[in-house]
Amino acid sequence: MSEIALFPTTSHLLPDGHVELLLCEERHLRMLKQSLAGERGFAVCMLNEADVNSEIKKIPAIATQCQVINFDALEGGLLSIQVEGVQKVRLLSVSVEDDDLLCAQFAPYPNWPPHPLKTGDKELADKLHLFFQSMPEIGALYPIPQWDDLTWVCQRWIEVLPLEVHYKQLLITQTTPKLTARFLHKLFNAD
């Protein structure tokens, strides 16, 4: 069992995913410094948009450990960091440190293995490609998209679809992306 710092956000992140995070609080700057110094990693954990202004009573069990791939200092002491999801983790217990930084005991949770995109699933990659074109700020995060990998395509959809956190958690706790692919096919072909 190991300890990890947590960054709760409504921006969802899964392995091989990229997201930009804005750090403005001392606790999160400390989290970043500890991570860059190799003292303690951090994970992005899902937060319902409806829960943003309320006390966090329950952090979902599965989060994603990440690594910093870019950063930019902004005006007013803000720091923008781009992170990449590396490994899903199961949070075993969550605690709050003196400066209100959340941390957790965790264990690695299996990532989905790569799955070749079959002809019947090409629609999922094509629609994601269109989505990235319509949302260039998200598409720009992926200079080398993996359109031929069903795992990569399904994880990107889970990140961007406006689903409640407990549904996303249900999908990501599966052992493969197959349930997510079936869900997406039904969603895109619903009359």
C-alpha positions in Angstrom: 0.0 0.0 0.0 1.3 3.5 -0.9 0.2 7.1 -0.5 -0.7 9.5 -3.2 -1.9 13.1 -3.3 -5.3 13.8 -4.9 -6.4 16.5 -7.2 -10.3 16.4 -7.5 -11.6 17.9 -10.6 -14.5 17.8 -13.0 -12.0 17.2 -15.8 -11.8 13.5 -16.1 -8.6 11.7 -16.9 -7.8 8.1 -17.8 -4.6 6.4 -18.9 -3.0 8.0 -21.9 -5.4 10.9 -21.6 -4.2 14.5 -21.4 -5.8 17.4 -19.5 -4.7 20.9 -18.5 -5.1 21.8 -14.8 -4.9 25.2 -13.2 -3.1 25.3 -9.9 -3.7 28.3 -7.7 -3.8 27.0 -4.2 -0.7 26.5 -2.0 -1.7 22.9 -1.2 -1.8 22.0 -4.9 1.5 23.8 -5.6 3.0 21.7 -2.7 1.5 18.6 -4.3 3.2 19.4 -7.6 6.6 20.2 -6.0 6.5 16.8 -4.1 5.6 15.0 -7.3 8.4 16.7 -9.4 10.9 15.9 -6.6 9.9 12.2 -6.6 8.6 12.4 -3.0 5.0 11.5 -3.7 2.9 11.1 -6.9 -0.5 12.5 -7.4 -3.7 11.4 -9.0 -6.6 13.1 -10.7 -9.9 12.0 -9.2 -13.3 12.5 -10.7 -15.7 15.0 -9.1 -19.3 15.5 -10.1 -19.9 19.0 -11.5 -22.9 19.2 -9.2 -20.6 18.7 -6.2 -18.1 21.4 -7.0 -19.6 23.9 -4.4 -20.4 21.4 -1.8 -18.2 19.6 0.7 -16.6 16.5 -0.7 -18.2 13.6 1.1 -17.1 10.8 -1.1 -14.3 10.5 -3.6 -14.9 7.8 -6.2 -12.9 4.7 -5.7 -10.9 4.7 -9.0 -8.6 7.6 -9.8 -5.8 8.0 -12.3 -2.1 8.6 -11.3 -0.6 11.1 -13.7 2.7 12.7 -14.7 3.3 16.3 -15.7 4.2 16.7 -19.4 4.2 20.5 -19.6 3.6 23.6 -17.5 3.2 27.3 -17.9 3.4 30.1 -15.3 0.4 32.5 -15.7 -0.3 36.0 -14.3 -1.3 36.3 -10.7 0.8 33.4 -9.5 -1.3 30.8 -11.3 0.3 27.7 -12.8 -1.1 25.8 -15.7 0.1 22.2 -16.0 -0.7 19.6 -18.6 -0.7 16.1 -17.3 -1.0 12.6 -18.8 -2.8 9.8 -17.2 -0.5 6.8 -16.4 -2.1 4.3 -14.2 -5.6 3.7 -12.7 -5.5 3.4 -8.9 -8.0 2.2 -6.4 -8.3 4.6 -3.4 -8.4 2.6 -0.2 -8.7 5.4 2.3 -8.8 9.2 1.9 -7.5 11.7 4.5 -7.0 15.5 4.6 -3.6 17.0 5.5 -3.2 20.2 7.6 -3.4 22.5 4.5 -6.5 20.6 3.2 -4.6 18.7 0.6 -6.4 15.4 0.0 -4.3 12.2 0.0 -5.0 8.6 -0.1 -3.7 5.1 0.5 -4.0 3.3 -2.8 -3.3 0.2 -4.8 -2.7 0.0 -8.6 -5.8 -0.9 -10.6 -5.4 -2.7 -13.9 -5.3 -0.5 -17.0 -7.2 -1.8 -20.1 -4.8 -3.5 -22.5 -4.7 -2.1 -26.0 -7.4 -3.5 -28.3 -7.1 -3.3 -32.1 -10.0 -1.2 -33.5 -12.3 -3.5 -35.6 -14.3 -2.5 -38.6 -17.5 -2.4 -36.6 -16.0 0.1 -34.1 -14.6 2.5 -36.7 -17.6 4.7 -36.1 -16.4 5.4 -32.6 -13.0 6.6 -33.8 -14.6 8.7 -36.6 -17.0 10.4 -34.3 -14.2 11.1 -31.8 -12.1 12.6 -34.6 -15.0 14.9 -35.5 -15.5 15.8 -31.8 -11.8 16.8 -31.6 -12.1 18.9 -34.7 -15.1 20.7 -33.2 -13.3 21.2 -29.9 -9.8 22.1 -31.0 -8.7 22.9 -27.5 -9.2 19.2 -26.6 -7.9 17.9 -29.9 -4.7 19.9 -29.6 -3.9 17.9 -26.4 -3.4 14.8 -28.7 -0.8 15.5 -31.4 -0.5 11.7 -32.0 -4.0 10.2 -31.6 -4.3 6.5 -31.5 -7.4 6.1 -33.7 -6.7 2.4 -34.3 -6.8 1.4 -30.6 -10.3 0.8 -29.1 -9.0 1.2 -25.6 -7.6 4.7 -26.4 -10.8 5.7 -28.2 -13.2 4.5 -25.5 -11.2 6.1 -22.7 -11.2 9.5 -24.5 -15.0 9.2 -24.9 -15.4 8.4 -21.2 -13.4 11.5 -20.4 -15.5 13.9 -22.5 -19.0 12.6 -22.3 -21.3 14.3 -19.8 -22.0 11.2 -17.8 -22.5 11.1 -14.0 -19.4 10.0 -12.2 -20.9 6.7 -11.0 -21.6 5.7 -14.6 -18.0 6.5 -15.6 -16.7 4.6 -12.7 -18.8 1.6 -13.7 -17.3 1.7 -17.2 -13.7 2.1 -16.1 -13.8 -0.7 -13.6 -14.5 -3.2 -16.4 -11.5 -5.4 -17.5 -11.8 -4.3 -21.1 -13.3 -1.5 -23.2 -16.0 -3.8 -24.6 -18.9 -2.6 -22.4 -17.9 1.1 -23.2 -17.9 0.3 -26.9 -21.4 -1.3 -26.7 -22.6 1.7 -24.7 -21.2 4.2 -27.2 -22.7 2.3 -30.2 -26.1 2.4 -28.5 -25.7 6.1 -27.7 -24.7 7.1 -31.2 -27.4 4.9 -32.9 -30.3 5.8 -30.6 -33.4 7.1 -32.5 
